[in-house]
């Protein structure tokens, strides 16, 4: 497995509509596992493929607490087949919008159909944090970020701060090559 760099907003790669996975094969499984490793290391509870530069409909989620055994979910082509009429509000964050949070309203319960890591069709019912997390990750597959669910005013404040943080990043210094370093 390999840890992948996470793309930070604003970035056009986070605004793409991702393509469907035709079949979950070994390559797809590798991407799913790399995404899980990247997510656990961040640390985060969900990650979508476009956040690591792959415009395909794949998400990974694990909402288990630190003191619980891991419960990784690997999903390709996730679809909401049912959503509850009642909503829930969670304060959401995102690995692509580091250090920013906002209340987002979504259906409280959803039923999701997806292809698992063995290319089997599965369905799960999710509520609470799991429902929120899956819907947040699925949004990424259509280029939607959690800030797209809040007021334009709040969204612009967050995106402007992120852009400023990117611009203020000190450019990489030329690496000092120590004597005798093999290149
Ligand atoms: Ni996110």
Backbone and ligand atoms as CSV (ligand in chain L), in Angstrom:
chain,resi,resn,atom,element,x,y,z
A,1,UNK,N,N,0.851,-1.192,0.000
A,1,UNK,CA,C,0.000,0.000,0.000
A,1,UNK,C,C,0.885,1.240,0.000
A,2,UNK,N,N,0.316,2.318,-0.476
A,2,UNK,CA,C,1.089,3.559,-0.559
A,2,UNK,C,C,0.219,4.729,-0.145
A,3,UNK,N,N,0.848,5.660,0.556
A,3,UNK,CA,C,0.138,6.880,0.936
A,3,UNK,C,C,0.185,7.847,-0.237
A,4,UNK,N,N,-0.964,8.473,-0.541
A,4,UNK,CA,C,-1.052,9.366,-1.698
A,4,UNK,C,C,-1.195,10.814,-1.228
A,5,UNK,N,N,-0.682,11.774,-2.025
A,5,UNK,CA,C,-0.891,13.177,-1.653
A,5,UNK,C,C,-2.352,13.585,-1.819
A,6,UNK,N,N,-2.863,14.341,-0.849
A,6,UNK,CA,C,-4.263,14.782,-0.882
A,6,UNK,C,C,-4.340,16.197,-1.478
A,7,UNK,N,N,-5.221,16.364,-2.457
A,7,UNK,CA,C,-5.404,17.657,-3.126
A,7,UNK,C,C,-6.214,18.587,-2.221
A,8,UNK,N,N,-5.714,19.816,-2.075
A,8,UNK,CA,C,-6.390,20.795,-1.216
A,8,UNK,C,C,-7.111,21.836,-2.086
A,9,UNK,N,N,-8.334,22.190,-1.672
A,9,UNK,CA,C,-9.140,23.196,-2.390
A,9,UNK,C,C,-8.556,24.594,-2.190
A,10,UNK,N,N,-8.800,25.541,-3.082
A,10,UNK,CA,C,-9.512,25.353,-4.355
A,10,UNK,C,C,-8.612,24.706,-5.407
A,11,UNK,N,N,-9.187,23.736,-6.137
A,11,UNK,CA,C,-8.421,23.025,-7.168
A,11,UNK,C,C,-9.429,22.450,-8.163
A,12,UNK,N,N,-9.219,22.677,-9.480
A,12,UNK,CA,C,-10.197,22.193,-10.468
A,12,UNK,C,C,-10.386,20.672,-10.434
A,13,UNK,N,N,-9.391,19.943,-9.925
A,13,UNK,CA,C,-9.512,18.474,-9.873
A,13,UNK,C,C,-10.545,18.022,-8.841
A,14,UNK,N,N,-10.943,18.959,-7.950
A,14,UNK,CA,C,-11.968,18.619,-6.959
A,14,UNK,C,C,-13.363,18.967,-7.466
A,15,UNK,N,N,-13.442,19.523,-8.686
A,15,UNK,CA,C,-14.727,19.953,-9.223
A,15,UNK,C,C,-15.210,19.056,-10.376
A,16,UNK,N,N,-14.512,17.952,-10.596
A,16,UNK,CA,C,-14.844,17.090,-11.746
A,16,UNK,C,C,-15.978,16.131,-11.445
A,17,UNK,N,N,-16.714,15.780,-12.504
A,17,UNK,CA,C,-17.674,14.681,-12.378
A,17,UNK,C,C,-16.899,13.404,-12.711
A,18,UNK,N,N,-16.820,12.494,-11.771
A,18,UNK,CA,C,-15.957,11.316,-11.937
A,18,UNK,C,C,-16.648,10.225,-12.747
A,19,UNK,N,N,-15.848,9.422,-13.434
A,19,UNK,CA,C,-16.414,8.346,-14.271
A,19,UNK,C,C,-16.662,7.084,-13.437
A,20,UNK,N,N,-17.610,6.289,-13.925
A,20,UNK,CA,C,-17.950,5.045,-13.239
A,20,UNK,C,C,-16.831,4.021,-13.403
A,21,UNK,N,N,-16.742,3.126,-12.457
A,21,UNK,CA,C,-15.792,2.028,-12.525
A,21,UNK,C,C,-16.477,0.901,-13.296
A,22,UNK,N,N,-15.829,0.393,-14.325
A,22,UNK,CA,C,-16.471,-0.668,-15.105
A,22,UNK,C,C,-16.463,-1.987,-14.357
A,23,UNK,N,N,-15.349,-2.226,-13.694
A,23,UNK,CA,C,-15.197,-3.474,-12.975
A,23,UNK,C,C,-14.156,-3.268,-11.884
A,24,UNK,N,N,-14.433,-3.789,-10.700
A,24,UNK,CA,C,-13.446,-3.658,-9.622
A,24,UNK,C,C,-12.420,-4.770,-9.800
A,25,UNK,N,N,-11.266,-4.394,-10.332
A,25,UNK,CA,C,-10.201,-5.374,-10.580
A,25,UNK,C,C,-9.046,-5.115,-9.602
A,26,UNK,N,N,-7.937,-5.789,-9.844
A,26,UNK,CA,C,-6.797,-5.687,-8.918
A,26,UNK,C,C,-6.303,-4.248,-8.800
A,27,UNK,N,N,-6.315,-3.538,-9.934
A,27,UNK,CA,C,-5.839,-2.150,-9.928
A,27,UNK,C,C,-6.759,-1.254,-9.082
A,28,UNK,N,N,-8.078,-1.480,-9.239
A,28,UNK,CA,C,-9.052,-0.715,-8.443
A,28,UNK,C,C,-8.869,-1.018,-6.958
A,29,UNK,N,N,-8.667,-2.315,-6.659
A,29,UNK,CA,C,-8.481,-2.716,-5.249
A,29,UNK,C,C,-7.255,-2.034,-4.663
A,30,UNK,N,N,-6.179,-1.938,-5.473
A,30,UNK,CA,C,-4.957,-1.297,-4.992
A,30,UNK,C,C,-5.236,0.169,-4.665
A,31,UNK,N,N,-5.989,0.830,-5.553
A,31,UNK,CA,C,-6.327,2.229,-5.305
A,31,UNK,C,C,-7.149,2.363,-4.018
A,32,UNK,N,N,-8.126,1.450,-3.834
A,32,UNK,CA,C,-8.949,1.480,-2.619
A,32,UNK,C,C,-8.068,1.344,-1.371
A,33,UNK,N,N,-7.110,0.416,-1.427
A,33,UNK,CA,C,-6.238,0.196,-0.265
A,33,UNK,C,C,-5.310,1.391,-0.032
A,34,UNK,N,N,-4.794,1.961,-1.114
A,34,UNK,CA,C,-3.946,3.159,-0.977
A,34,UNK,C,C,-4.754,4.318,-0.385
A,35,UNK,N,N,-6.013,4.425,-0.814
A,35,UNK,CA,C,-6.878,5.487,-0.275
A,35,UNK,C,C,-7.125,5.278,1.215
A,36,UNK,N,N,-7.341,4.016,1.624
A,36,UNK,CA,C,-7.551,3.744,3.054
A,36,UNK,C,C,-6.313,4.115,3.852
A,37,UNK,N,N,-5.143,3.736,3.349
A,37,UNK,CA,C,-3.902,4.057,4.056
A,37,UNK,C,C,-3.745,5.576,4.186
A,38,UNK,N,N,-4.037,6.278,3.097
A,38,UNK,CA,C,-3.936,7.743,3.076
A,38,UNK,C,C,-4.911,8.352,4.079
A,39,UNK,N,N,-6.140,7.803,4.106
A,39,UNK,CA,C,-7.179,8.308,5.005
A,39,UNK,C,C,-6.802,8.080,6.473
A,40,UNK,N,N,-6.332,6.867,6.799
A,40,UNK,CA,C,-5.968,6.560,8.189
A,40,UNK,C,C,-4.807,7.441,8.640
A,41,UNK,N,N,-3.864,7.700,7.735
A,41,UNK,CA,C,-2.676,8.474,8.105
A,41,UNK,C,C,-3.011,9.946,8.311
A,42,UNK,N,N,-4.059,10.436,7.636
A,42,UNK,CA,C,-4.335,11.892,7.620
A,42,UNK,C,C,-4.487,12.553,9.001
A,43,UNK,N,N,-5.287,12.089,9.957
A,43,UNK,CA,C,-6.266,11.016,9.867
A,43,UNK,C,C,-7.625,11.567,9.462
A,44,UNK,N,N,-8.418,10.697,8.814
A,44,UNK,CA,C,-9.769,11.073,8.423
A,44,UNK,C,C,-10.671,9.862,8.512
A,45,UNK,N,N,-11.984,10.072,8.292
A,45,UNK,CA,C,-12.933,8.955,8.363
A,45,UNK,C,C,-13.523,8.638,6.992
A,46,UNK,N,N,-13.126,9.411,5.966
A,46,UNK,CA,C,-13.609,9.135,4.618
A,46,UNK,C,C,-12.712,9.807,3.602
A,47,UNK,N,N,-12.660,9.221,2.396
A,47,UNK,CA,C,-11.840,9.810,1.340
A,47,UNK,C,C,-12.432,9.386,-0.004
A,48,UNK,N,N,-12.423,10.300,-0.959
A,48,UNK,CA,C,-12.929,10.002,-2.299
A,48,UNK,C,C,-11.763,10.063,-3.287
A,49,UNK,N,N,-11.841,9.218,-4.330
A,49,UNK,CA,C,-10.729,9.099,-5.277
A,49,UNK,C,C,-10.286,10.441,-5.893
A,50,UNK,N,N,-11.219,11.365,-6.243
A,50,UNK,CA,C,-10.743,12.620,-6.836
A,50,UNK,C,C,-9.848,13.421,-5.888
A,51,UNK,N,N,-9.955,13.187,-4.583
A,51,UNK,CA,C,-9.101,13.910,-3.636
A,51,UNK,C,C,-7.641,13.481,-3.733
A,52,UNK,N,N,-7.408,12.324,-4.339
A,52,UNK,CA,C,-6.026,11.879,-4.546
A,52,UNK,C,C,-5.719,11.811,-6.047
A,53,UNK,N,N,-6.494,12.584,-6.838
A,53,UNK,CA,C,-6.165,12.756,-8.249
A,53,UNK,C,C,-6.668,11.680,-9.185
A,54,UNK,N,N,-7.620,10.846,-8.726
A,54,UNK,CA,C,-8.199,9.818,-9.597
A,54,UNK,C,C,-9.675,10.136,-9.831
A,55,UNK,N,N,-10.042,10.600,-11.037
A,55,UNK,CA,C,-11.440,10.996,-11.261
A,55,UNK,C,C,-12.363,9.802,-11.531
A,56,UNK,N,N,-12.412,8.877,-10.574
A,56,UNK,CA,C,-13.259,7.680,-10.697
A,56,UNK,C,C,-14.160,7.576,-9.467
A,57,UNK,N,N,-15.310,6.858,-9.642
A,57,UNK,CA,C,-16.319,6.826,-8.583
A,57,UNK,C,C,-15.967,5.766,-7.531
A,58,UNK,N,N,-15.015,6.124,-6.683
A,58,UNK,CA,C,-14.580,5.245,-5.600
A,58,UNK,C,C,-14.475,6.074,-4.323
A,59,UNK,N,N,-15.037,5.499,-3.251
A,59,UNK,CA,C,-14.865,6.137,-1.937
A,59,UNK,C,C,-14.462,5.083,-0.913
A,60,UNK,N,N,-13.794,5.526,0.129
A,60,UNK,CA,C,-13.523,4.652,1.273
A,60,UNK,C,C,-13.962,5.388,2.536
A,61,UNK,N,N,-14.437,4.612,3.506
A,61,UNK,CA,C,-14.987,5.177,4.740
A,61,UNK,C,C,-14.641,4.231,5.895
A,62,UNK,N,N,-14.325,4.787,7.036
A,62,UNK,CA,C,-14.212,3.998,8.272
A,62,UNK,C,C,-14.485,4.937,9.435
A,63,UNK,N,N,-15.641,4.740,10.071
A,63,UNK,CA,C,-16.000,5.650,11.165
A,63,UNK,C,C,-15.711,5.019,12.530
A,64,UNK,N,N,-15.018,3.864,12.558
A,64,UNK,CA,C,-14.710,3.219,13.841
A,64,UNK,C,C,-13.835,4.143,14.683
A,65,UNK,N,N,-14.118,4.149,15.992
A,65,UNK,CA,C,-13.276,4.967,16.878
A,65,UNK,C,C,-11.942,4.270,17.083
A,66,UNK,N,N,-11.014,5.041,17.662
A,66,UNK,CA,C,-9.649,4.513,17.859
A,66,UNK,C,C,-9.627,3.238,18.694
A,67,UNK,N,N,-10.563,3.158,19.663
A,67,UNK,CA,C,-10.557,1.991,20.558
A,67,UNK,C,C,-11.378,0.831,19.986
A,68,UNK,N,N,-11.875,0.977,18.768
A,68,UNK,CA,C,-12.644,-0.096,18.127
A,68,UNK,C,C,-11.835,-0.711,16.990
A,69,UNK,N,N,-12.116,-1.974,16.635
A,69,UNK,CA,C,-11.431,-2.547,15.477
A,69,UNK,C,C,-11.815,-1.805,14.200
A,70,UNK,N,N,-10.902,-1.693,13.228
A,70,UNK,CA,C,-11.223,-0.969,11.988
A,70,UNK,C,C,-12.411,-1.598,11.262
A,71,UNK,N,N,-13.229,-0.757,10.630
A,71,UNK,CA,C,-14.379,-1.239,9.836
A,71,UNK,C,C,-14.343,-0.563,8.476
A,72,UNK,N,N,-13.302,-0.860,7.676
A,72,UNK,CA,C,-13.179,-0.160,6.400
A,72,UNK,C,C,-14.282,-0.536,5.417
A,73,UNK,N,N,-14.822,0.475,4.732
A,73,UNK,CA,C,-15.776,0.256,3.651
A,73,UNK,C,C,-15.110,0.726,2.362
A,74,UNK,N,N,-15.107,-0.135,1.362
A,74,UNK,CA,C,-14.561,0.233,0.050
A,74,UNK,C,C,-15.728,0.197,-0.924
A,75,UNK,N,N,-16.020,1.318,-1.563
A,75,UNK,CA,C,-17.207,1.394,-2.417
A,75,UNK,C,C,-16.862,1.946,-3.788
A,76,UNK,N,N,-17.315,1.224,-4.819
A,76,UNK,CA,C,-17.217,1.733,-6.190
A,76,UNK,C,C,-18.636,1.993,-6.687
A,77,UNK,N,N,-18.806,3.042,-7.475
A,77,UNK,CA,C,-20.108,3.434,-8.038
A,77,UNK,C,C,-21.229,3.495,-6.992
A,78,UNK,N,N,-20.987,4.117,-5.839
A,78,UNK,CA,C,-22.059,4.176,-4.833
A,78,UNK,C,C,-23.244,4.996,-5.340
A,79,UNK,N,N,-24.454,4.501,-5.013
A,79,UNK,CA,C,-25.690,5.199,-5.412
A,79,UNK,C,C,-26.634,5.214,-4.234
A,80,UNK,N,N,-27.336,6.337,-4.051
A,80,UNK,CA,C,-28.363,6.388,-3.007
A,80,UNK,C,C,-29.640,5.814,-3.599
A,81,UNK,N,N,-30.113,4.688,-3.053
A,81,UNK,CA,C,-31.347,4.096,-3.586
A,81,UNK,C,C,-32.560,4.477,-2.741
A,82,UNK,N,N,-32.300,5.008,-1.539
A,82,UNK,CA,C,-33.382,5.502,-0.690
A,82,UNK,C,C,-32.808,6.497,0.298
A,83,UNK,N,N,-33.534,7.555,0.566
A,83,UNK,CA,C,-33.112,8.527,1.578
A,83,UNK,C,C,-34.303,8.895,2.442
A,84,UNK,N,N,-34.072,9.060,3.736
A,84,UNK,CA,C,-35.155,9.394,4.660
A,84,UNK,C,C,-35.650,10.823,4.417
A,85,UNK,N,N,-36.908,11.063,4.816
A,85,UNK,CA,C,-37.454,12.425,4.704
A,85,UNK,C,C,-36.865,13.334,5.767
A,86,UNK,N,N,-36.509,12.748,6.908
A,86,UNK,CA,C,-35.955,13.606,7.970
A,86,UNK,C,C,-34.456,13.796,7.793
A,87,UNK,N,N,-34.012,14.980,8.184
A,87,UNK,CA,C,-32.615,15.371,7.978
A,87,UNK,C,C,-31.829,15.330,9.283
A,88,UNK,N,N,-30.533,15.380,9.136
A,88,UNK,CA,C,-29.647,15.501,10.294
A,88,UNK,C,C,-28.604,16.565,9.970
A,89,UNK,N,N,-28.158,17.260,10.992
A,89,UNK,CA,C,-27.137,18.290,10.811
A,89,UNK,C,C,-25.863,17.853,11.516
A,90,UNK,N,N,-24.765,17.856,10.780
A,90,UNK,CA,C,-23.467,17.540,11.366
A,90,UNK,C,C,-22.487,18.653,11.033
A,91,UNK,N,N,-21.562,18.874,11.936
A,91,UNK,CA,C,-20.470,19.789,11.623
A,91,UNK,C,C,-19.457,18.983,10.810
A,92,UNK,N,N,-19.323,19.314,9.516
A,92,UNK,CA,C,-18.453,18.541,8.635
A,92,UNK,C,C,-17.124,19.242,8.415
A,93,UNK,N,N,-16.135,18.415,8.168
A,93,UNK,CA,C,-14.826,18.889,7.752
A,93,UNK,C,C,-14.434,18.076,6.534
A,94,UNK,N,N,-13.265,18.300,5.988
A,94,UNK,CA,C,-12.851,17.579,4.784
A,94,UNK,C,C,-11.328,17.647,4.691
A,95,UNK,N,N,-10.713,16.527,4.313
A,95,UNK,CA,C,-9.252,16.512,4.201
A,95,UNK,C,C,-8.770,17.466,3.113
A,96,UNK,N,N,-9.664,17.833,2.174
A,96,UNK,CA,C,-9.284,18.778,1.120
A,96,UNK,C,C,-9.558,20.234,1.515
A,97,UNK,N,N,-10.166,20.440,2.690
A,97,UNK,CA,C,-10.378,21.800,3.199
A,97,UNK,C,C,-9.889,21.830,4.648
A,98,UNK,N,N,-8.595,21.615,4.845
A,98,UNK,CA,C,-8.084,21.399,6.199
A,98,UNK,C,C,-8.391,22.571,7.127
A,99,UNK,N,N,-8.774,22.192,8.343
A,99,UNK,CA,C,-9.023,23.158,9.433
A,99,UNK,C,C,-10.260,24.022,9.246
A,100,UNK,N,N,-11.152,23.630,8.333
A,100,UNK,CA,C,-12.408,24.368,8.176
A,100,UNK,C,C,-13.583,23.417,8.413
A,101,UNK,N,N,-14.597,23.941,9.095
A,101,UNK,CA,C,-15.755,23.134,9.466
A,101,UNK,C,C,-17.020,23.956,9.304
A,102,UNK,N,N,-18.122,23.264,8.980
A,102,UNK,CA,C,-19.399,23.974,8.898
A,102,UNK,C,C,-20.532,22.969,9.069
A,103,UNK,N,N,-21.659,23.461,9.588
A,103,UNK,CA,C,-22.845,22.608,9.733
A,103,UNK,C,C,-23.450,22.352,8.368
A,104,UNK,N,N,-23.704,21.073,8.065
A,104,UNK,CA,C,-24.321,20.694,6.794
A,104,UNK,C,C,-25.543,19.825,7.092
A,105,UNK,N,N,-26.639,20.101,6.370
A,105,UNK,CA,C,-27.881,19.345,6.548
A,105,UNK,C,C,-27.994,18.316,5.423
A,106,UNK,N,N,-28.233,17.061,5.790
A,106,UNK,CA,C,-28.413,15.997,4.791
A,106,UNK,C,C,-29.486,15.033,5.303
A,107,UNK,N,N,-30.025,14.164,4.410
A,107,UNK,CA,C,-30.931,13.125,4.898
A,107,UNK,C,C,-30.260,12.327,6.030
A,108,UNK,N,N,-31.025,12.040,7.084
A,108,UNK,CA,C,-30.458,11.386,8.265
A,108,UNK,C,C,-30.130,9.924,8.007
A,109,UNK,N,N,-30.917,9.270,7.125
A,109,UNK,CA,C,-30.688,7.849,6.834
A,109,UNK,C,C,-30.708,7.643,5.325
A,110,UNK,N,N,-29.827,6.779,4.871
A,110,UNK,CA,C,-29.782,6.470,3.436
A,110,UNK,C,C,-29.533,4.987,3.222
A,111,UNK,N,N,-29.987,4.520,2.069
A,111,UNK,CA,C,-29.660,3.162,1.651
A,111,UNK,C,C,-28.772,3.305,0.419
A,112,UNK,N,N,-27.611,2.653,0.448
A,112,UNK,CA,C,-26.609,2.820,-0.602
A,112,UNK,C,C,-26.361,1.495,-1.309
A,113,UNK,N,N,-26.343,1.552,-2.631
A,113,UNK,CA,C,-25.960,0.372,-3.424
A,113,UNK,C,C,-24.584,0.658,-4.023
A,114,UNK,N,N,-23.702,-0.329,-3.985
A,114,UNK,CA,C,-22.341,-0.114,-4.483
A,114,UNK,C,C,-21.696,-1.436,-4.874
A,115,UNK,N,N,-20.551,-1.339,-5.505
A,115,UNK,CA,C,-19.743,-2.518,-5.800
A,115,UNK,C,C,-18.651,-2.577,-4.744
A,116,UNK,N,N,-18.474,-3.738,-4.117
A,116,UNK,CA,C,-17.432,-3.828,-3.099
A,116,UNK,C,C,-16.083,-4.177,-3.750
A,117,UNK,N,N,-15.085,-4.423,-2.919
A,117,UNK,CA,C,-13.726,-4.643,-3.445
A,117,UNK,C,C,-13.611,-5.953,-4.211
A,118,UNK,N,N,-14.643,-6.803,-4.135
A,118,UNK,CA,C,-14.617,-8.043,-4.919
A,118,UNK,C,C,-15.574,-7.981,-6.101
A,119,UNK,N,N,-15.991,-6.764,-6.465
A,119,UNK,CA,C,-16.891,-6.537,-7.602
A,119,UNK,C,C,-18.278,-7.120,-7.380
A,120,UNK,N,N,-18.660,-7.301,-6.104
A,120,UNK,CA,C,-19.994,-7.792,-5.757
A,120,UNK,C,C,-20.903,-6.592,-5.469
A,121,UNK,N,N,-22.165,-6.688,-5.945
A,121,UNK,CA,C,-23.125,-5.625,-5.643
A,121,UNK,C,C,-23.590,-5.782,-4.196
A,122,UNK,N,N,-23.534,-4.705,-3.450
A,122,UNK,CA,C,-23.957,-4.737,-2.050
A,122,UNK,C,C,-24.862,-3.555,-1.754
A,123,UNK,N,N,-25.642,-3.690,-0.675
A,123,UNK,CA,C,-26.447,-2.563,-0.199
A,123,UNK,C,C,-26.266,-2.447,1.293
A,124,UNK,N,N,-26.148,-1.231,1.769
A,124,UNK,CA,C,-26.143,-1.031,3.218
A,124,UNK,C,C,-27.068,0.121,3.561
A,125,UNK,N,N,-27.612,0.035,4.789
A,125,UNK,CA,C,-28.379,1.151,5.312
A,125,UNK,C,C,-27.504,1.873,6.308
A,126,UNK,N,N,-27.470,3.184,6.194
A,126,UNK,CA,C,-26.604,3.956,7.074
A,126,UNK,C,C,-27.396,5.059,7.731
A,127,UNK,N,N,-27.049,5.329,8.985
A,127,UNK,CA,C,-27.635,6.487,9.673
A,127,UNK,C,C,-26.543,7.135,10.501
A,128,UNK,N,N,-26.883,8.286,11.091
A,128,UNK,CA,C,-25.916,8.970,11.946
A,128,UNK,C,C,-24.681,9.390,11.167
A,129,UNK,N,N,-23.538,9.296,11.838
A,129,UNK,CA,C,-22.284,9.761,11.243
A,129,UNK,C,C,-21.962,9.007,9.946
A,130,UNK,N,N,-22.281,7.709,9.913
A,130,UNK,CA,C,-21.966,6.919,8.703
A,130,UNK,C,C,-22.732,7.461,7.496
A,131,UNK,N,N,-24.023,7.779,7.695
A,131,UNK,CA,C,-24.835,8.319,6.593
A,131,UNK,C,C,-24.268,9.643,6.098
A,132,UNK,N,N,-23.886,10.490,7.030
A,132,UNK,CA,C,-23.308,11.788,6.669
A,132,UNK,C,C,-22.006,11.597,5.899
A,133,UNK,N,N,-21.158,10.736,6.430
A,133,UNK,CA,C,-19.834,10.539,5.837
A,133,UNK,C,C,-19.944,9.982,4.408
A,134,UNK,N,N,-20.801,8.982,4.197
A,134,UNK,CA,C,-20.947,8.400,2.862
A,134,UNK,C,C,-21.478,9.452,1.883
A,135,UNK,N,N,-22.467,10.233,2.323
A,135,UNK,CA,C,-23.022,11.260,1.423
A,135,UNK,C,C,-21.988,12.342,1.106
A,136,UNK,N,N,-21.182,12.697,2.096
A,136,UNK,CA,C,-20.114,13.685,1.879
A,136,UNK,C,C,-19.119,13.158,0.835
A,137,UNK,N,N,-18.719,11.887,0.987
A,137,UNK,CA,C,-17.736,11.324,0.037
A,137,UNK,C,C,-18.351,11.184,-1.357
A,138,UNK,N,N,-19.634,10.783,-1.419
A,138,UNK,CA,C,-20.292,10.651,-2.719
A,138,UNK,C,C,-20.373,11.995,-3.431
A,139,UNK,N,N,-20.585,13.054,-2.686
A,139,UNK,CA,C,-20.608,14.400,-3.277
A,139,UNK,C,C,-19.320,14.679,-4.048
A,140,UNK,N,N,-18.185,14.253,-3.458
A,140,UNK,CA,C,-16.886,14.492,-4.107
A,140,UNK,C,C,-16.864,13.920,-5.532
A,141,UNK,N,N,-17.607,12.822,-5.763
A,141,UNK,CA,C,-17.583,12.159,-7.069
A,141,UNK,C,C,-18.281,12.999,-8.139
A,142,UNK,N,N,-19.075,13.984,-7.686
A,142,UNK,CA,C,-19.720,14.909,-8.622
A,142,UNK,C,C,-19.144,16.319,-8.493
A,143,UNK,N,N,-17.963,16.405,-7.899
A,143,UNK,CA,C,-17.296,17.700,-7.798
A,143,UNK,C,C,-17.923,18.640,-6.779
A,144,UNK,N,N,-18.646,18.057,-5.818
A,144,UNK,CA,C,-19.328,18.877,-4.809
A,144,UNK,C,C,-18.583,18.762,-3.472
A,145,UNK,N,N,-18.294,19.915,-2.876
A,145,UNK,CA,C,-17.618,19.953,-1.580
A,145,UNK,C,C,-18.625,20.352,-0.504
A,146,UNK,N,N,-18.292,20.072,0.777
A,146,UNK,CA,C,-19.284,20.393,1.819
A,146,UNK,C,C,-19.609,21.884,1.845
A,147,UNK,N,N,-18.647,22.715,1.436
A,147,UNK,CA,C,-18.916,24.161,1.434
A,147,UNK,C,C,-19.946,24.558,0.376
A,148,UNK,N,N,-20.210,23.665,-0.588
A,148,UNK,CA,C,-21.251,23.952,-1.584
A,148,UNK,C,C,-22.650,23.825,-0.980
A,149,UNK,N,N,-22.737,23.284,0.245
A,149,UNK,CA,C,-24.037,23.148,0.924
A,149,UNK,C,C,-24.318,24.308,1.869
A,150,UNK,N,N,-23.359,25.222,2.046
A,150,UNK,CA,C,-23.568,26.323,2.983
A,150,UNK,C,C,-23.724,27.636,2.197
A,151,UNK,N,N,-23.920,28.732,2.906
A,151,UNK,CA,C,-24.182,30.005,2.203
A,151,UNK,C,C,-22.958,30.425,1.400
A,152,UNK,N,N,-23.202,31.147,0.316
A,152,UNK,CA,C,-22.106,31.612,-0.549
A,152,UNK,C,C,-21.139,32.476,0.251
A,153,UNK,N,N,-21.674,33.215,1.199
A,153,UNK,CA,C,-20.836,34.093,2.014
A,153,UNK,C,C,-19.827,33.259,2.819
A,154,UNK,N,N,-20.341,32.252,3.538
A,154,UNK,CA,C,-19.454,31.401,4.356
A,154,UNK,C,C,-18.483,30.629,3.469
A,155,UNK,N,N,-18.997,30.152,2.326
A,155,UNK,CA,C,-18.157,29.365,1.405
A,155,UNK,C,C,-16.981,30.206,0.915
A,156,UNK,N,N,-17.286,31.441,0.515
A,156,UNK,CA,C,-16.231,32.289,-0.034
A,156,UNK,C,C,-15.177,32.648,1.009
A,157,UNK,N,N,-15.608,32.807,2.249
A,157,UNK,CA,C,-14.640,33.100,3.316
A,157,UNK,C,C,-13.662,31.932,3.442
A,158,UNK,N,N,-14.214,30.706,3.474
A,158,UNK,CA,C,-13.357,29.520,3.639
A,158,UNK,C,C,-12.433,29.356,2.439
A,159,UNK,N,N,-12.984,29.462,1.228
A,159,UNK,CA,C,-12.170,29.235,0.026
A,159,UNK,C,C,-11.085,30.305,-0.114
A,160,UNK,N,N,-11.421,31.544,0.276
A,160,UNK,CA,C,-10.418,32.614,0.197
A,160,UNK,C,C,-9.272,32.347,1.165
A,161,UNK,N,N,-9.612,31.869,2.365
A,161,UNK,CA,C,-8.574,31.552,3.353
A,161,UNK,C,C,-7.676,30.431,2.854
A,162,UNK,N,N,-8.294,29.423,2.222
A,162,UNK,CA,C,-7.505,28.282,1.716
A,162,UNK,C,C,-6.573,28.734,0.590
A,163,UNK,N,N,-7.103,29.620,-0.276
A,163,UNK,CA,C,-6.303,30.115,-1.397
A,163,UNK,C,C,-5.112,30.921,-0.876
A,164,UNK,N,N,-5.387,31.738,0.137
A,164,UNK,CA,C,-4.339,32.567,0.743
A,164,UNK,C,C,-3.265,31.662,1.363
A,165,UNK,N,N,-3.718,30.613,2.051
A,165,UNK,CA,C,-2.766,29.693,2.686
A,165,UNK,C,C,-1.875,29.042,1.635
A,166,UNK,N,N,-2.467,28.740,0.470
A,166,UNK,CA,C,-1.690,28.113,-0.616
A,166,UNK,C,C,-0.638,29.087,-1.135
A,167,UNK,N,N,-1.054,30.345,-1.316
A,167,UNK,CA,C,-0.148,31.346,-1.887
A,167,UNK,C,C,0.981,31.675,-0.925
A,168,UNK,N,N,0.673,31.610,0.384
A,168,UNK,CA,C,1.685,31.964,1.378
A,168,UNK,C,C,2.687,30.858,1.631
A,169,UNK,N,N,2.391,29.691,1.079
A,169,UNK,CA,C,3.317,28.569,1.277
A,169,UNK,C,C,4.688,28.966,0.737
A,170,UNK,N,N,5.708,28.834,1.533
A,170,UNK,CA,C,7.054,29.183,1.061
A,170,UNK,C,C,7.446,28.213,-0.043
A,171,UNK,N,N,7.952,28.773,-1.151
A,171,UNK,CA,C,8.364,27.880,-2.224
A,171,UNK,C,C,9.464,26.931,-1.742
A,172,UNK,N,N,9.426,25.734,-2.274
A,172,UNK,CA,C,10.389,24.724,-1.841
A,172,UNK,C,C,11.819,25.221,-2.042
A,173,UNK,N,N,12.592,25.085,-1.003
A,173,UNK,CA,C,13.999,25.495,-1.089
A,173,UNK,C,C,14.769,24.449,-1.892
A,174,UNK,N,N,15.770,24.896,-2.687
A,174,UNK,CA,C,16.571,23.900,-3.387
A,174,UNK,C,C,17.262,22.992,-2.370
A,175,UNK,N,N,17.177,21.716,-2.592
A,175,UNK,CA,C,17.731,20.760,-1.636
A,175,UNK,C,C,19.244,20.913,-1.548
A,176,UNK,N,N,19.707,20.916,-0.332
A,176,UNK,CA,C,21.150,20.976,-0.142
A,176,UNK,C,C,21.687,19.554,-0.293
A,177,UNK,N,N,22.643,19.417,-1.169
A,177,UNK,CA,C,23.185,18.068,-1.380
A,177,UNK,C,C,24.436,17.908,-0.534
A,178,UNK,N,N,24.307,17.004,0.402
A,178,UNK,CA,C,25.463,16.740,1.282
A,178,UNK,C,C,26.534,16.021,0.490
A,179,UNK,N,N,27.763,16.279,0.857
A,179,UNK,CA,C,28.893,15.626,0.167
A,179,UNK,C,C,28.740,14.116,0.268
A,180,UNK,N,N,28.914,13.463,-0.812
A,180,UNK,CA,C,28.877,11.998,-0.797
A,180,UNK,C,C,27.479,11.422,-0.944
A,181,UNK,N,N,26.452,12.297,-1.114
A,181,UNK,CA,C,25.092,11.782,-1.298
A,181,UNK,C,C,24.938,11.196,-2.689
A,182,UNK,N,N,24.476,9.989,-2.757
A,182,UNK,CA,C,24.249,9.358,-4.057
A,182,UNK,C,C,22.980,9.917,-4.657
A,183,UNK,N,N,23.004,10.363,-5.884
A,183,UNK,CA,C,21.820,10.902,-6.533
A,183,UNK,C,C,21.380,10.006,-7.689
L,1,NI,NI,NI,-14.245,15.552,1.884
